[in-house]
Structures are given as structure tokens and as C-alpha cells.
Amino acid sequence: MSNEDITLTAGDAEATVTPANGGRVGSLRIGGVELLRQGAKFGCFPMVPWCGRIREGRFLDGATVQQMPLNSPPHAIHGTTRDGAWRTARTTKNEAVITYDLVAPWPHPGRVAQAFTLTEDAFTLTTSVETYESSFPAQIGWHPWFNRNLGGDGEDVRVDFRPAWQEERGDDHLPTGRRIEPKPSPWDDCFGMPDGVDVTLTWPGQFELKVASREQWVVVYDEQEAAVCVEPQTGPPNGLNTHPRLVTPIEPLEATTTWSWRRL
């Protein structure tokens, strides 16, 4: 099984998956227009086995406190799988599955799989975490960097969503546990959408793209000039401590997000 780049096509949509670069989506082009910020750290990367920051890199794992490397001091951020090389399990013209075996510093054996399906007007990403040995807490999320501007004379993207609440963000950039009324942009914040994530990105006169997921949490980050991030995830930042979801030998963790678009 190789880990060479995979190109998926459907109609005039084209997506590139880069197993060797952290299993990320490197490109999404519609009619030749690139929607994702380009660069080795950008595109859209998986956040597994946790999303966002873990306070001081520590989380409770049964009765054991586990310590992750502080890759965003004083915290650990965005999981471990974006730093490794994934393997290609299968591909067709418009579908691909890639896998990654969890290794140190993550303390438990497990396998992560990402499945990608491209159609003429949608891109679906499904991620699962499974274990055949000890159970462990985990999260799944996606971190797409959508271009703020698609070039030409186009206007900057507009982000529209109606969350039920915003997680209050403390000075340490982590949720305090209080839920507050959603505040206006700029954001680097987690929001609750109990009926499922539903966020619309509009590049006026060009595209409307909807980010949807049955999950109830989304982080929106729009503090950078070049891109905006809309990140569906299975729990909030620091969620391994506050909202743990257990992966067991009989019950994997699985989540899906779909990006659907139309021309304006």
C-alpha cells in the first residue's frame, strides 16, 4: 500500500488527498477554483484522537493521568495523526480510504480510518477510531482552512450560522465550562449546535458552501487574514477531560462531515 497523493474527480470537482502529509486534504477545486488554503500545514487536516487544545497536555485515562507533548505550549493541540504518514487502503475515481495506526506518544493501540467521497456538488469525510485492546477516550474533528478570498475581483467570504450557545473562552484559550450568548466575529471559539453543525460560507457571486455534521460542536476560527476555519468535532476543546467519548473493542467512534456547494 502506497501513500502517494490521491486525486478524486466528479464532474468539475477535484479533491487531492495527501496520505503522506498527515492524511490531510491538500486541495479542493471546483471548476478550477481552489477553495482550500495551500501549503503543507493547511488544506484540511484530521484532528484525532483529540480536537483543539488539551489543558497542559494532560488527560484522565481511567485512573491514569496521561501526558501529551506540549506542541502549543502550555497545551497539546489537534491530536497526533496530522503528524504522521497514512496508508492508502483503497481508491476509485471519486472515493478513497486511508488508515493510520496510533503510535506513541498516544498511549493506546488503535486504528484511525478516513473515508472520502466526492460528488459533483459535495465532499463527504468520515473518520473512525477503533481499538482491539484497551478502551480509551478520543475525539474526532476536521480542521479545514477555507480561502478567505477566491481571487479575481471576488469579495471575502461570509460566515453564517446560528449556534445555540458559545463556550466561554478563558485566558488560557480553553472553555471555562460556562455557556454564553454567541458573540460577533472575530472568533477562535467553540459553539454548540445541538441539532447538528450547520455553517454556510458564502463567497458573494461565486460559491455558497455548507459545512454540515450530525455532531454538536463546531470551532470557528477567523483571526487569520488568508483563511477561515470551520471545524466540526465530536466534543469541545479539552474534551478528553470534560466530554470524553470512549472507544472500546466493541464500539468504535465514528463521525462524518459533508461540504456541499452551489454556484451563485
C-alpha angles and dihedrals in degrees: 000000000000130000098214119138115282123216118203122192136189121163106318093334120105128182128185121207117197110200093176092055100061096294092284132154102248099188144008115189126180115191087344094306114126113224099181127071110253125232139087093274097044136055105085120312130190118248103213141182086007138012127228119338131348111207108257088340092280129124136169113249106184102303093336126092109220122203122212124193113272098240091160101034127253086019142043113241142201102352130268107274096081088065097057141067117259127207126234112239099179142338139192130177093283106013137064139174122199129180139204129192112219112241137171133338082042104078100216135062114243144134128242121200129190121196121193126194122183124194130172092272108018144046119205123196120190121184129187136183120202136174134195094193132034122006119245141175116258145164135208127208144146128231110200120178105210115195110253090214126025095207133249113069093322124137123242119272121272120216118211127182139134111219122186091226146348122234107240108243118222128212088267089061092247129115113269092210093253120117116217139179110281112266127213124262143312095081142180090159146123120238133192120232105173093184090055135282112298116168126159123207114196126191098190113242091003120058143347114206125186122204109203136173137158087233117103103222132074132173115207117197119182103151095108122085098224104046149012124221126213108185121187111197142170094243142359127279111290085023094141083072102032106030106016118185111201123225109205134177089258099036122048123191114245133175137172137202127187127200111199125181146185133189119250 
